[in-house]
Amino acid sequence: MREKIILGGYETWVEYNERWCCITLFGFETAKHGLVLDVMGSDGHKQVNGFISIGVGLTEKERKELNCYINKKLVVSN
């Protein structure tokens, strides 16, 4: 299920895939394809590194906001 967050000052939709331990960022609620980021670490210490590809990545502010969201909002069952 997608959840709306503000990331870098923009409305962004986030969807967590527990099976693959990744999150997908969507620019619009109805978008069919999104940006998939790997979630690393264990509960309470989960994070994304913000690296997408060579020369492309999240800003430091976006990375911090996303990591804050992950650790406060995601409840992952093992």
LINFENUR-V996446 format. One record per backbone hydrogen bond with DSSP energy under -0.5 kcal/mol. CO is the residue of the C=O (numbers start at 1). NH is the residue of the N-H. If there is no record, write none. Layout:
BEGIN
CO;NH, CO;NH
END
This chain:
BEGIN
3;14, 5;7, 5;12, 7;10, 10;7, 12;5, 13;26, 14;3, 15;24, 16;18, 17;21, 17;22, 21;39, 22;17, 23;37, 24;15, 25;35, 26;13, 28;31, 34;36, 35;25, 37;23, 38;40, 40;47, 42;45, 47;40, 50;58, 53;52, 53;56, 56;52, 56;53, 59;63, 60;64, 61;65, 62;66, 63;67, 64;68, 65;69, 66;70, 67;71, 68;72, 69;73, 69;74, 70;74, 74;76, 75;77
END
